Amino acid sequence: DVQMTQSLSYLAASPGESVSISCKASKSISNYLAWYQQKPGEAYKLLIYSGSTLQSGTPSRFSGSGSGTDFTLTIRSLEPEDFGLYYCQQYYEKPLTFGSGTKLEIK
Amino acid sequence: QIQLVQSGPELKKPGESVKISCKASGYTFTNYGMYWVKQAPGQGLQYMGWINTETGKPTYADDFKGRFVFFLETSASTAYLQINNLKNEDMATYFCARCDWYYWYFDFWGPGTMVTVSS
């Protein structure tokens, strides 16, 4: 199975700051990488797929980069609604696997 | 708009069974696969498998072979997850999520159904 590692489990930042969340795959997954956001009481939301393609409705302050084994989700100029949990997921092969999540909190 | 609506929370005893529903609306049900994902308390997301909504064929991840059953009521655009012989480790929130046939990322998720297992 492809192991997905999000090295930061917790990240605190202030509104207006920029943050980056990393995700590393245990083998090359090309660009078959998605990012999700979860906020309490809400369904998971797809933010980015194919490593860098914004899902319809995802604000442009979000961006994704990377290919192969190393990926990054960057949020420019944080808004209050951006705080929550972020997960990466590989869909290069089954079983589909997820990172352990990064909780983004308000500093 | 596209929605996946799941059934409400469940409280069950070890050894019992539970059936979770996931009703889809806003799209053609049989055009997308339906996937199931488990999230145990304080844990990450775990892929359980999926059901082909065209054929009804389920595919289970290794950890979910045996007691877990995926099935459909296609006329009602509804997918089901049944867990038999519940164990303490089944206590979790279960999500259904829609997925393209070829690119297996989840563009819509249900809100999750919490299953509590307690004697």
HADDOCK unambig.tbl for C-alpha pairs under 7 A between the chains (distance, minus, plus):
assign (segid A and resid 34 and name CA) (segid B and resid 105 and name CA) 6.45 0.50 0.50
assign (segid A and resid 42 and name CA) (segid B and resid 111 and name CA) 6.40 0.50 0.50
assign (segid A and resid 43 and name CA) (segid B and resid 109 and name CA) 5.97 0.50 0.50
assign (segid A and resid 43 and name CA) (segid B and resid 110 and name CA) 6.04 0.50 0.50
assign (segid A and resid 43 and name CA) (segid B and resid 111 and name CA) 4.51 0.50 0.50
assign (segid A and resid 44 and name CA) (segid B and resid 109 and name CA) 5.89 0.50 0.50
assign (segid A and resid 45 and name CA) (segid B and resid 108 and name CA) 6.93 0.50 0.50
assign (segid A and resid 46 and name CA) (segid B and resid 106 and name CA) 6.75 0.50 0.50
assign (segid A and resid 46 and name CA) (segid B and resid 107 and name CA) 5.53 0.50 0.50
assign (segid A and resid 91 and name CA) (segid B and resid 103 and name CA) 6.98 0.50 0.50
assign (segid A and resid 91 and name CA) (segid B and resid 104 and name CA) 5.32 0.50 0.50
assign (segid A and resid 91 and name CA) (segid B and resid 105 and name CA) 6.29 0.50 0.50
assign (segid A and resid 95 and name CA) (segid B and resid 47 and name CA) 6.82 0.50 0.50
assign (segid A and resid 95 and name CA) (segid B and resid 61 and name CA) 6.50 0.50 0.50
assign (segid A and resid 96 and name CA) (segid B and resid 47 and name CA) 5.97 0.50 0.50
assign (segid A and resid 97 and name CA) (segid B and resid 46 and name CA) 6.87 0.50 0.50
assign (segid A and resid 97 and name CA) (segid B and resid 47 and name CA) 6.55 0.50 0.50
assign (segid A and resid 98 and name CA) (segid B and resid 45 and name CA) 6.16 0.50 0.50
assign (segid A and resid 100 and name CA) (segid B and resid 44 and name CA) 5.12 0.50 0.50
assign (segid A and resid 101 and name CA) (segid B and resid 44 and name CA) 6.71 0.50 0.50
